[in-house]
Amino acid sequence: MIELKHVDKVYSNGFKALSDVNLKIEDGEFVSIIGLSGAGKSTLVRCINRLNDVQAGEIIIDGVDIATLKGKALRVQRRNIGMIFQSFNLVKRSNVITNVLAGRVGYHSTFETIFGIYSKEEKLLALQSLDKFGILDKAYVRANHLSGGQQQRVALARALTQEPHLILADEPVASLDPATTIAVMNDFTRINRMGITIIANMHHVDLAKKYSSRIIGIKAGQIVFDGRPDEVTDEVTMKIYGRALNKNETLGNIDDIEPVTEDAHE
Amino acid sequence: MKQFLEALKKPFLDIHDYFVGDTRGIKSYADPISAYQARPRRWIMNLIFLATFIGVFIFMSWQIDILSFGDRPINWEYTGRIFRTFFTWDGDFWAYFFGFSEADGGWTGGVLYNILITFAITFIATLIAFFIAIPFGILASHRIFGKWAYISEIFLILIRTIPEILLALFLIRLSGYHVLTAIIALAFHSIGMIGKLYADQIDGVDFGPMEALESSGGNKFQQIRYGLLPQVMPNFISVGLYRLDINIRTGTMLGLIIQQDAGIGWNVLLHFSYGKYQQLGADTLGIILLIVLVDLFSSFLRKVVTK
C-alpha cells in the first residue's frame, strides 16, 4: 500500500510543483494521473521513488516512510519499485539482455557489478521477462536496432526483472504511434493482473479511462479529482484542464485501433 | 555461387554468434531455457583480449628495456638539495619572479614578464586559428558538402600531422628566432585540430533551420550564415577555448626552442642547464599560475557562452 501524506515539493527556482498532496493507493490498483503539462504529474510520480526529493510530508510504501531514507536503505526500497520512462532510457549500445539485467543491480554489491556477473537464475528471470512480452528472440540484439514499441517492452521487461511490487510510468506511451500504444497498454494491463500496482502519467484521457482502475486529476500541484474512470465526465475534465478536451488529448476511438504485435518495419 | 558464399561465411558467423551473440536477431528461441543456452560467451572473448594486451605490454616493456632503470643509482642527497633550493621562496625568489633582479635580466628576464609573453603568443595564435578554421571546418562537414568535404578534411589532417615543436624548428630556418615563428607554428597546427572539431560539431547539429532557408530560396552561403552559424557559434567558441587551454601548455614548450623573447620556456631551459634551481622553481610556479588562471577563465567563459 502506498500512502502520501501532506507532500510538498518546491524546486530550487522557487516553483511549487506539489502542495499538500494526500493519496492512498491500495495494492493491485492501476492508477492513471492526468493533467496539463507542468501541473505536476511527472513530479508526483518521480517523488514516489524519490528521483525528486520532497520538502515536506511522508511517502509510506509498504509501511516504510521513503521520504526520509538515505543511501543504502533508500536503494533497497527503490529496487521494489520499477520505473518506465517516456524515452525508454535504455543503454542503446548494449544488447537487450544486458539492459534487462540492469534491473537486478539493486540486488548486487558494487564489486559484483564491476565484472557484470549475474547468476544463472537472474539470467533466466530476465529471459522469462522478455518472453512475457514476446521479444525473447531479440535477447542478444543491440537495443538501438529495435523499434520504439519493442524498446518500451525491453524497458518493461527490465522493470519486471526487478521483481517489483509497484511500477511507476512517466508518460510511457507518449512517444509511440497509436497502434503500438495500444499494444504497450495491453502489456501494462497484463503486468497489473500479475498483482503489481501501476501508477502512470497519461497524456491521453481516453487511454487513462479505458485502461486504469482509478484516475487522479492534478492541477497546479494539487489533486482536484480522484475517482473511477466512469466518473470522469466533461465537467471533471473541465476542472482538470480548465477547458473542454482538445482533440490531441484523446486518441480517437480506441476500440477501432488494432494493436500491433510485430512492428511493421521489422 | 551464392550458396557457396553463404557456406563460406557460415563458420565466421557461427564464431561471431558464439562470442558476441545473435546481434542480427535472426534466430528464434522456443523458451527461455534454450535462449539461455544460446547466450554469448563474451567473457571468453574478453579474456582473450585481456591476455593479448598483457602479452603485448610485457613484450614491449622487455624490448625497450624498462627494468634497466634500476641499474642507475638514485642520488637522494643531491635530489633533496635541488628540491630544497626549488622551494626556497625568499626575497631573491620573489625579486626574480616580479622582475626586480638585475642579475637575472631585470623586468624582461623575470617570470611575470615572460608568462605574459607566453600568454600573448598563445592567445594571438589561438585567435588566428579560431577564425581561419571556420571556413575549413564548414567545408569539411560531410553533412553539408558530401564527398567534397574530403578535400578540406584531408587538408586539415595534413596540417595537423606535424607537431608544433617540429614545425617551429623548421620555421626557425625561415623566419628566425622570433615570436612570430612560435605564433605561426601554434596557429598552423591549431587550425588542423580546431577545424576537425568544428566539422564534428556541425555534423551533430539540427539541419532543420538550414532546410527552412533552402525552401525559401536561400543559397548555400545564406543557409550557413543564417541557419547554421548561429547554432554552432557557442560550440565553436567552446572548442576555441579548449584549444587555448591546450595551446597554453604547448606555448610554454615553444619558448624552449625559440629562445629569447618567446616566453617562459627559454627561462626554464636556461635555468635547468646552469643548475639555477631556485629560478627554475619560480619559473615553474609562474607556469602553474598561468595555466590555472587560463583554465579558470576559459571554463567560466565556456559556461557563459554555451548556456
Chai-1 contact restraints between the chains, C-beta under 6 A:
chainA,res_idxA,chainB,res_idxB,connection_type,confidence,min_distance_angstrom,max_distance_angstrom,comment,restraint_id
A,K123,B,Y36,contact,1.0,0.0,6.0,A-B,restraint_1
A,L124,B,P32,contact,1.0,0.0,6.0,A-B,restraint_2
A,L124,B,Y36,contact,1.0,0.0,6.0,A-B,restraint_3
A,L127,B,P32,contact,1.0,0.0,6.0,A-B,restraint_4
A,L127,B,A35,contact,1.0,0.0,6.0,A-B,restraint_5
A,L127,B,Y36,contact,1.0,0.0,6.0,A-B,restraint_6
A,Q128,B,P32,contact,1.0,0.0,6.0,A-B,restraint_7
A,D131,B,P32,contact,1.0,0.0,6.0,A-B,restraint_8
A,L136,B,Y29,contact,1.0,0.0,6.0,A-B,restraint_9
A,L136,B,A35,contact,1.0,0.0,6.0,A-B,restraint_10
A,D137,B,S28,contact,1.0,0.0,6.0,A-B,restraint_11
A,K138,B,G25,contact,1.0,0.0,6.0,A-B,restraint_12
A,A139,B,A35,contact,1.0,0.0,6.0,A-B,restraint_13
A,Y140,B,G21,contact,1.0,0.0,6.0,A-B,restraint_14
A,Y140,B,D22,contact,1.0,0.0,6.0,A-B,restraint_15
A,V141,B,T23,contact,1.0,0.0,6.0,A-B,restraint_16
A,V141,B,G25,contact,1.0,0.0,6.0,A-B,restraint_17
